[in-house]
Amino acid sequence: MAEHARSARLVAELPGEDERLALLLRGSGFRSWRAKVQAVGGCAKPVRLAGSASWETADGQRVRELEGTLLAACGNRRESVCPSCADRYSADTFHLIRSGLSGGKGVADTVTGHPRLFVTLTAPSFGPVHNQPTTGTGQRRSCACGTTHHDYDPALGTPLDPDAYDYVGAVLWQAHASELWRRFTITCARHLARALGVRPTALKHHLRLSYAKVAEYQRRGLVHFHAVVRLDGPDGPDTAPPAAATVDLLERVVRSAARAVAVDSPPSEAVGSRRLVWGRQIDCRAITDAEPDDPAALVRGSSVASYIAKYATKGTGHAPGADTPIRSEQHIADLNVTDHTRTMIHTAWRLGGLPELAGLRLRKWAHMLGFRGHFLTKSRRYSTTFTALRGARREHRFAQELADLGIHDPGEVTVINDWSLTGIGYRSAAERDFAEAIADAAIQRRKNRRSDSMAVA
């Protein structure tokens, strides 16, 4: 395995101050430590615990006892913080999205016959930025600056004229993006009711609008939302919507609702107020479970699930702010970010100091360039939940461990835990290197399993 080869190399390269670990590597202590790290998938910042646990049957018999130390995964969804936990989060996201598209995980497979759209909503323009325009045939043209930018040009997404760019408007839009989405879903329901000729309060007796969305940062530092939007019957995905609720109707409603909603930022003597709306670019594509004949108009459900799962872990994508909240203006100056990103963060920090904008909590979210929402949200009836997925995984592992003890009914055993926190992270660079190798192997194994399951599907 990959971690074994890397372990051998690290043993030879250990510096003198890591002699303790070198001795550990030659005994059973390392095997025990490695098993704990493997149990958390090579988590980059595990929680270290000390204590004990006992498994007891109903008649008081102890079938297993644990005492000493163990590791618990950090569970961070950010790829930049913990690749292993982010990969697990991405896999759970994939299953959550796909079950709402194709059934499974408690959702009836008849959901594939419901009207479904893959929708992208973007931010409006706050000033021209460096980009990669193309011709009608897809050939790349020069940017307005006269340069043809390559894909990794750091200038992409930055303002052509930073002094004229509306940074205040951009940050305020970012801070209200989640509210814009909330109003968008409400307006969609109202427009659906109008189209079907029913009162908005009676719509739930005819159909329900379900969705799952993920936020992705564009190069210019503003989020846009990718969403699965689906129409169900009155009882959710297990029931079909009325025949009049078609994909075409859903697309018309999505477009009309996106154009209709607006949010006004709080009035401010210092920066004024802004009417915040969606950008003019609204992309709607019908979702199919078959191979699409026209990729420009249709998209496969499995592709949508993979796409959303990918961006659920990317954090700030092409415009990384910071992984931790900003502490001071000096902290902003010390960040290793582009000038454009630094200005976005500084603007959020400055606006956060205005009393009239205190409710936006912009200083707390300055590291996210003002975005205050969750990166992944869904309506209650869209599909399963992260809690259910994680619970099923725990139950599966518990059942496997009990089966090894000859017990096939998990209800017969009670687990009594007594653990306390002793620290977070690893104790040395060598431990972190070993854990990274273990994480690489764990991520590859999960990818292989996902590829195999996709091939079977």
Backbone torsions as a table, in degrees:
resi	resn	phi	psi	omega
1	MET	NA	159.2	-175.6
2	ALA	-60.1	-38.7	-176.5
3	GLU	-70.4	-27.8	178.3
4	HIS	-65.6	-46.3	179.9
5	ALA	-62.6	-41.0	-179.5
6	ARG	-70.2	-33.4	178.1
7	SER	-61.8	-44.6	-179.3
8	ALA	-61.1	-41.1	179.3
9	ARG	-65.5	-41.4	-177.9
10	LEU	-67.0	-33.9	179.0
11	VAL	-59.3	-41.8	-178.4
12	ALA	-70.5	-24.5	-174.4
13	GLU	-101.5	1.6	-175.7
14	LEU	-62.2	129.4	176.4
15	PRO	-72.7	170.1	-175.6
16	GLY	-59.3	-36.4	-177.3
17	GLU	-69.7	-9.7	177.7
18	ASP	-104.2	27.5	179.4
19	GLU	-61.7	-33.4	179.0
20	ARG	-59.7	-44.1	178.9
21	LEU	-68.8	-34.8	178.6
22	ALA	-60.7	-41.5	176.6
23	LEU	-65.5	-37.9	-179.9
24	LEU	-61.4	-37.4	-176.7
25	LEU	-64.3	-24.7	-175.6
26	ARG	-89.7	-2.7	-177.6
27	GLY	-123.1	-171.5	-179.0
28	SER	-73.7	-15.9	-180.0
29	GLY	-59.9	-39.2	179.7
30	PHE	-67.9	-38.9	179.4
31	ARG	-61.4	-39.1	178.1
32	SER	-66.8	-44.6	179.4
33	TRP	-63.0	-43.4	-179.1
34	ARG	-62.5	-38.8	179.0
35	ALA	-62.4	-37.6	178.9
36	LYS	-67.1	-40.3	179.4
37	VAL	-69.1	-39.3	177.0
38	GLN	-63.4	-33.2	-179.6
39	ALA	-64.6	-25.7	178.0
40	VAL	-105.8	16.2	174.7
41	GLY	67.5	23.3	-178.1
42	GLY	74.4	30.0	179.2
43	CYS	-46.9	135.8	-176.2
44	ALA	-72.9	-30.2	-177.8
45	LYS	-136.5	66.9	-176.4
46	PRO	-70.9	156.0	174.4
47	VAL	-89.2	123.8	-179.9
48	ARG	-89.4	128.6	-177.9
49	LEU	-124.9	151.1	175.3
50	ALA	-133.5	143.5	-180.0
51	GLY	154.1	-142.4	-176.6
52	SER	-153.4	164.8	175.5
53	ALA	-149.7	146.0	176.9
54	SER	-136.0	141.2	177.3
55	TRP	-107.3	119.9	-175.3
56	GLU	-123.7	141.7	175.7
57	THR	-83.6	173.6	-176.9
58	ALA	-60.9	-29.3	-179.2
59	ASP	-89.1	10.8	176.0
60	GLY	88.3	3.3	180.0
61	GLN	-78.1	130.9	178.6
62	ARG	-89.8	117.5	-177.7
63	VAL	-98.6	-13.9	177.4
64	ARG	-159.3	140.0	177.7
65	GLU	-133.4	136.4	176.9
66	LEU	-125.2	139.5	178.5
67	GLU	-151.5	139.0	-179.7
68	GLY	130.6	-128.4	-177.6
69	THR	-125.4	155.2	173.1
70	LEU	-151.6	170.5	179.6
71	LEU	-116.2	144.5	173.8
72	ALA	-121.1	135.5	-177.6
73	ALA	-64.2	146.0	-178.5
74	CYS	-69.8	-31.0	178.2
75	GLY	76.0	12.9	-178.8
76	ASN	-70.9	133.5	-177.3
77	ARG	-82.9	-10.6	-175.2
78	ARG	-80.3	125.1	178.9
79	GLU	-62.5	-33.6	-178.7
80	SER	-72.0	-19.0	-179.7
81	VAL	-95.3	-49.5	-178.7
82	CYS	-145.6	99.5	-178.3
83	PRO	-58.1	-37.4	-176.5
84	SER	-69.5	-49.2	179.7
85	CYS	-66.9	-34.2	177.2
86	ALA	-65.8	-37.2	178.2
87	ASP	-65.6	-39.8	177.0
88	ARG	-64.3	-43.0	178.1
89	TYR	-61.2	-41.7	178.7
90	SER	-61.8	-41.4	179.1
91	ALA	-64.2	-42.2	177.9
92	ASP	-64.0	-39.8	178.3
93	THR	-61.4	-42.8	179.0
94	PHE	-57.0	-47.5	-178.7
95	HIS	-67.7	-36.9	178.5
96	LEU	-63.3	-45.1	-179.4
97	ILE	-70.1	-45.8	-175.4
98	ARG	-65.4	-35.6	179.6
99	SER	-64.1	-29.5	176.6
100	GLY	-79.2	-10.5	178.8
101	LEU	-102.9	-38.1	-172.7
102	SER	-122.3	-0.2	-177.7
103	GLY	89.9	176.5	-175.6
104	GLY	98.3	166.3	-179.0
105	LYS	55.7	37.4	178.9
106	GLY	93.2	-0.5	179.2
107	VAL	-106.7	131.7	-178.8
108	ALA	-65.3	141.5	-178.3
109	ASP	-70.4	-9.2	176.2
110	THR	-67.7	-9.4	179.5
111	VAL	-62.7	-20.6	179.1
112	THR	-63.5	-20.3	179.1
113	GLY	-88.6	-1.1	-179.1
114	HIS	-83.1	150.9	175.3
115	PRO	-62.1	127.8	-177.3
116	ARG	-139.1	137.4	178.5
117	LEU	-127.4	146.0	167.7
118	PHE	-101.4	111.9	-170.5
119	VAL	-113.1	138.3	173.3
120	THR	-124.0	123.4	176.4
121	LEU	-115.5	134.3	-174.4
122	THR	-119.2	171.9	175.3
123	ALA	-83.8	154.5	175.6
124	PRO	-73.0	177.2	178.0
125	SER	-82.6	139.1	173.8
126	PHE	-118.1	16.5	179.7
127	GLY	141.5	149.2	-179.7
128	PRO	-64.4	141.6	-179.6
129	VAL	-127.8	161.7	174.9
130	HIS	-64.8	130.9	-178.1
131	ASN	-145.1	-172.5	-179.2
132	GLN	-123.6	73.7	-179.3
133	PRO	-65.6	153.3	179.3
134	THR	-128.6	161.7	175.7
135	THR	-83.3	176.6	178.6
136	GLY	-62.1	-23.2	179.5
137	THR	-93.5	4.1	177.4
138	GLY	92.3	0.1	178.4
139	GLN	-76.4	141.2	-176.4
140	ARG	-75.6	135.2	177.1
141	ARG	-108.3	170.5	177.9
142	SER	-72.0	146.4	173.6
143	CYS	-69.4	167.2	178.6
144	ALA	-61.0	-20.6	178.5
145	CYS	-79.5	-7.2	180.0
146	GLY	95.2	-2.8	-178.4
147	THR	-104.9	144.0	170.6
148	THR	-95.4	105.8	-172.7
149	HIS	-78.0	138.9	171.6
150	HIS	-82.1	167.2	-171.6
151	ASP	-60.6	-26.7	-175.1
152	TYR	-109.2	18.4	178.7
153	ASP	-68.3	120.6	-178.9
154	PRO	-64.3	-14.2	179.2
155	ALA	-74.1	-20.6	-178.1
156	LEU	-58.0	131.5	178.5
157	GLY	87.0	-9.9	179.0
158	THR	-88.7	153.0	-175.2
159	PRO	-64.9	142.9	172.0
160	LEU	-65.4	-36.2	177.7
161	ASP	-131.8	91.4	-176.9
162	PRO	-55.5	-33.4	-178.3
163	ASP	-68.0	-27.2	-178.5
164	ALA	-95.8	-8.3	-177.1
165	TYR	-71.1	138.0	-177.4
166	ASP	-86.2	77.7	-179.1
167	TYR	-65.2	-36.3	179.4
168	VAL	-62.5	-48.2	178.8
169	GLY	-61.3	-39.7	-179.8
170	ALA	-62.6	-44.8	-179.1
171	VAL	-69.2	-40.3	178.7
172	LEU	-65.5	-38.1	176.4
173	TRP	-62.7	-44.9	-179.9
174	GLN	-58.0	-41.6	-177.8
175	ALA	-68.0	-23.0	-177.7
176	HIS	-107.5	7.0	-176.1
177	ALA	-60.2	-40.8	-179.5
178	SER	-66.9	-36.5	177.3
179	GLU	-68.3	-36.9	175.2
180	LEU	-59.9	-42.3	178.8
181	TRP	-64.2	-42.6	-179.9
182	ARG	-59.7	-46.2	179.9
183	ARG	-67.1	-32.0	177.7
184	PHE	-62.7	-44.2	-179.5
185	THR	-67.1	-37.6	177.1
186	ILE	-64.5	-43.4	-179.2
187	THR	-67.4	-36.0	175.9
188	CYS	-57.5	-45.9	-179.8
189	ALA	-62.6	-41.3	179.5
190	ARG	-65.2	-41.2	179.5
191	HIS	-69.5	-33.1	174.9
192	LEU	-63.7	-44.4	179.5
193	ALA	-60.7	-43.2	179.6
194	ARG	-63.2	-42.3	-178.3
195	ALA	-66.3	-32.7	-178.9
196	LEU	-90.0	-5.2	178.0
197	GLY	75.1	32.4	178.3
198	VAL	-124.3	160.8	176.8
199	ARG	-70.8	143.2	-180.0
200	PRO	-53.8	-37.1	-179.4
201	THR	-70.7	-18.7	-179.4
202	ALA	-97.6	-1.5	-175.8
203	LEU	-60.0	-36.9	-177.4
204	LYS	-62.2	-18.1	177.2
205	HIS	-82.9	-7.1	-178.4
206	HIS	-115.5	-42.2	179.7
207	LEU	-162.4	169.8	176.6
208	ARG	-133.9	144.3	176.7
209	LEU	-97.5	121.0	179.0
210	SER	-116.4	152.9	-179.8
211	TYR	-156.1	161.4	167.0
212	ALA	-142.3	132.2	-176.2
213	LYS	-135.1	155.6	175.4
214	VAL	-132.5	144.2	177.5
215	ALA	-95.7	136.2	177.5
216	GLU	-130.2	135.2	177.3
217	TYR	-81.5	132.3	170.6
218	GLN	-81.4	169.8	-179.6
219	ARG	-60.9	-29.1	-178.8
220	ARG	-77.4	1.2	175.1
221	GLY	89.6	8.1	179.0
222	LEU	-110.9	142.2	-179.1
223	VAL	-77.9	151.5	162.0
224	HIS	-130.5	158.1	-173.4
225	PHE	-108.7	129.3	169.0
226	HIS	-103.2	132.3	-174.8
227	ALA	-143.6	145.3	165.5
228	VAL	-94.5	122.5	178.2
229	VAL	-117.4	128.4	-172.8
230	ARG	-135.2	145.9	174.7
231	LEU	-104.9	129.4	179.0
232	ASP	-120.2	172.0	171.9
233	GLY	-74.8	-178.0	-175.1
234	PRO	-62.9	-24.4	-179.7
235	ASP	-100.9	18.1	176.3
236	GLY	93.1	-157.2	-172.1
237	PRO	-63.7	-18.0	-179.8
238	ASP	-78.7	-8.2	179.8
239	THR	-124.7	147.1	-177.9
240	ALA	-83.4	146.2	175.7
241	PRO	-74.1	165.6	178.0
242	PRO	-61.8	155.9	-176.0
243	ALA	-59.1	-29.6	-179.3
244	ALA	-70.1	-17.0	-179.6
245	ALA	-86.0	89.6	-176.2
246	THR	-104.9	171.1	176.0
247	VAL	-62.4	-40.8	179.6
248	ASP	-61.7	-42.9	178.1
249	LEU	-63.1	-43.6	-179.8
250	LEU	-60.5	-42.1	179.4
251	GLU	-64.3	-42.6	178.9
252	ARG	-61.0	-41.4	-179.3
253	VAL	-66.3	-43.8	179.6
254	VAL	-59.9	-45.3	-178.1
255	ARG	-68.2	-41.5	-179.3
256	SER	-68.9	-37.7	179.4
257	ALA	-67.8	-40.9	179.9
258	ALA	-62.7	-36.4	179.1
259	ARG	-74.9	-23.3	-172.6
260	ALA	-87.5	-28.0	-171.1
261	VAL	-82.8	150.3	177.2
262	ALA	-156.6	153.7	176.4
263	VAL	-132.0	134.8	176.2
264	ASP	-96.9	128.6	176.6
265	SER	-71.1	157.5	-179.8
266	PRO	-58.5	139.8	178.7
267	PRO	-63.7	141.2	-178.2
268	SER	-144.6	129.7	176.8
269	GLU	-66.6	-28.6	-176.4
270	ALA	-76.6	-41.6	-174.1
271	VAL	-125.9	0.6	-178.7
272	GLY	75.8	-163.2	179.0
273	SER	-124.8	154.1	179.8
274	ARG	-124.6	140.2	168.0
275	ARG	-91.9	116.9	-170.8
276	LEU	-104.4	128.1	-175.6
277	VAL	-135.7	172.3	172.7
278	TRP	-75.4	157.8	174.5
279	GLY	-70.4	166.1	-177.2
280	ARG	-72.4	-22.7	-179.1
281	GLN	-80.9	109.5	177.5
282	ILE	-124.0	116.1	-177.5
283	ASP	-105.9	128.1	177.6
284	CYS	-130.6	124.7	177.0
285	ARG	-133.3	132.2	178.6
286	ALA	-67.7	144.3	-178.7
287	ILE	-100.2	132.6	178.1
288	THR	-127.6	154.0	175.1
289	ASP	-94.7	-4.0	176.5
290	ALA	-98.3	172.8	175.8
291	GLU	-69.7	119.9	-175.0
292	PRO	-69.1	137.2	176.0
293	ASP	-75.7	-31.1	-178.7
294	ASP	-126.7	91.1	-177.2
295	PRO	-57.0	-22.9	-179.8
296	ALA	-72.2	-24.2	-177.0
297	ALA	-111.1	-23.5	-177.0
298	LEU	-124.9	154.4	177.1
299	VAL	-144.4	142.7	-178.9
300	ARG	-73.4	145.8	-180.0
301	GLY	-61.4	-40.8	-179.3
302	SER	-65.0	-34.2	177.7
303	SER	-67.2	-40.3	177.8
304	VAL	-61.7	-45.2	-179.1
305	ALA	-62.0	-42.6	179.7
306	SER	-65.1	-41.3	-178.1
307	TYR	-63.9	-47.8	-179.2
308	ILE	-66.3	-39.6	178.8
309	ALA	-62.1	-38.1	179.9
310	LYS	-61.7	-47.6	-174.8
311	TYR	-81.4	-11.1	176.8
312	ALA	-67.8	-18.9	-177.2
313	THR	-109.8	0.4	-171.4
314	LYS	-82.7	-6.4	179.7
315	GLY	61.4	-113.3	-176.4
316	THR	-99.5	11.7	171.0
317	GLY	50.9	-125.0	-175.8
318	HIS	-74.3	-13.0	-177.2
319	ALA	-123.3	66.6	-175.2
320	PRO	-67.1	122.5	173.9
321	GLY	-82.5	-98.4	177.3
322	ALA	-143.5	152.9	-179.7
323	ASP	-81.6	-11.6	-179.8
324	THR	-130.8	155.7	-179.6
325	PRO	-59.2	152.5	179.2
326	ILE	-77.6	136.3	-177.4
327	ARG	-99.8	-30.0	-175.8
328	SER	-163.8	171.3	176.2
329	GLU	-65.3	-31.7	177.2
330	GLN	-65.4	-35.5	176.2
331	HIS	-59.2	-41.4	179.1
332	ILE	-62.3	-42.6	-178.7
333	ALA	-64.4	-28.6	-176.4
334	ASP	-87.4	-7.1	-177.2
335	LEU	-68.7	142.2	176.7
336	ASN	-90.5	75.7	-177.0
337	VAL	-135.6	169.7	177.2
338	THR	-71.0	162.0	178.7
339	ASP	-60.7	-37.2	179.7
340	HIS	-63.3	-46.6	179.3
341	THR	-64.5	-41.2	179.2
342	ARG	-61.0	-39.6	179.6
343	THR	-67.6	-38.4	176.0
344	MET	-60.1	-46.3	-179.4
345	ILE	-64.9	-44.4	-179.8
346	HIS	-63.5	-38.5	178.0
347	THR	-63.6	-43.1	177.9
348	ALA	-62.7	-39.2	179.0
349	TRP	-65.4	-43.2	-179.9
350	ARG	-65.8	-46.0	179.0
351	LEU	-63.9	-34.0	179.5
352	GLY	-65.2	-17.5	177.9
353	GLY	-87.5	-3.9	178.4
354	LEU	-83.9	127.3	-177.7
355	PRO	-56.1	-38.3	-176.8
356	GLU	-70.1	-15.9	179.3
357	LEU	-109.7	12.6	-176.4
358	ALA	-60.1	-31.9	-178.4
359	GLY	-65.2	-18.2	179.1
360	LEU	-81.1	-15.1	177.4
361	ARG	53.1	45.8	-173.8
362	LEU	-70.2	-27.6	177.6
363	ARG	-68.5	-35.6	177.7
364	LYS	-64.6	-33.4	-174.9
365	TRP	-109.0	18.1	178.3
366	ALA	-62.1	-34.6	-179.4
367	HIS	-67.1	-18.1	176.1
368	MET	-100.0	18.4	179.1
369	LEU	60.5	29.2	176.0
370	GLY	95.5	-12.4	-179.1
371	PHE	-72.9	126.3	-173.0
372	ARG	-112.0	1.8	-173.2
373	GLY	-94.0	175.8	173.8
374	HIS	-78.3	146.1	-179.4
375	PHE	-74.9	-27.3	178.3
376	LEU	-131.6	125.4	175.5
377	THR	-137.5	158.8	177.0
378	LYS	-150.4	157.8	173.9
379	SER	-74.7	158.2	-171.6
380	ARG	-59.5	-37.6	-174.1
381	ARG	-96.6	7.4	-176.9
382	TYR	-62.0	-51.3	-178.2
383	SER	-165.4	-151.8	179.6
384	THR	-72.3	-173.9	-179.0
385	THR	-125.6	161.4	174.7
386	PHE	-60.3	-38.4	180.0
387	THR	-60.2	-44.0	179.7
388	ALA	-65.8	-41.6	179.7
389	LEU	-63.6	-44.4	-179.9
390	ARG	-69.3	-36.6	176.9
391	GLY	-63.7	-41.8	178.8
392	ALA	-63.7	-37.5	179.0
393	ARG	-66.7	-42.3	177.9
394	ARG	-63.3	-43.1	-179.7
395	GLU	-64.2	-37.4	178.7
396	HIS	-64.1	-45.6	179.3
397	ARG	-64.6	-41.3	-179.9
398	PHE	-62.6	-43.1	179.2
399	ALA	-63.4	-38.1	178.1
400	GLN	-64.7	-43.2	-179.7
401	GLU	-66.2	-38.0	177.2
402	LEU	-67.2	-37.5	179.2
403	ALA	-62.0	-35.6	177.5
404	ASP	-64.4	-24.4	178.4
405	LEU	-92.8	1.7	-179.9
406	GLY	84.1	15.8	179.8
407	ILE	-109.9	126.1	-174.8
408	HIS	-114.5	5.0	176.4
409	ASP	-123.2	100.7	-179.0
410	PRO	-56.7	-25.0	-179.9
411	GLY	-67.6	-13.3	-179.6
412	GLU	-80.2	-13.0	-171.5
413	VAL	-118.9	135.8	174.4
414	THR	-111.5	132.6	179.4
415	VAL	-102.0	125.2	179.0
416	ILE	-112.2	113.4	-177.4
417	ASN	-105.8	143.4	174.8
418	ASP	-145.3	84.9	-175.9
419	TRP	-123.1	147.9	177.8
420	SER	-133.0	151.4	-177.9
421	LEU	-72.9	133.1	175.7
422	THR	-118.1	-16.4	179.8
423	GLY	169.1	175.9	179.3
424	ILE	-132.1	134.3	177.7
425	GLY	90.3	-175.4	-178.2
426	TYR	-96.2	163.6	-173.0
427	ARG	-89.9	-13.3	-177.8
428	SER	-154.4	165.6	177.6
429	ALA	-64.4	-34.8	179.8
430	ALA	-63.9	-43.0	177.1
431	GLU	-61.1	-41.4	179.7
432	ARG	-63.8	-38.5	178.8
433	ASP	-65.2	-43.4	176.8
434	PHE	-60.4	-45.2	-178.9
435	ALA	-62.9	-37.8	178.9
436	GLU	-62.7	-40.7	177.6
437	ALA	-63.6	-41.5	178.4
438	ILE	-64.7	-39.5	178.5
439	ALA	-63.8	-42.6	178.8
440	ASP	-57.0	-44.7	-179.4
441	ALA	-66.5	-40.8	-179.1
442	ALA	-65.0	-42.4	179.3
443	ILE	-63.0	-42.9	-179.7
444	GLN	-64.1	-39.5	178.4
445	ARG	-62.4	-43.7	179.9
446	ARG	-65.1	-39.1	177.6
447	LYS	-62.5	-40.8	179.0
448	ASN	-63.7	-41.4	178.8
449	ARG	-65.0	-40.1	179.0
450	ARG	-65.2	-39.5	178.8
451	SER	-63.5	-40.3	179.8
452	ASP	-64.9	-42.7	-178.5
453	SER	-67.8	-36.1	177.8
454	MET	-65.8	-38.7	-180.0
455	ALA	-65.1	-38.6	178.5
456	VAL	-67.3	-42.5	179.1
457	ALA	-63.9	NA	NA
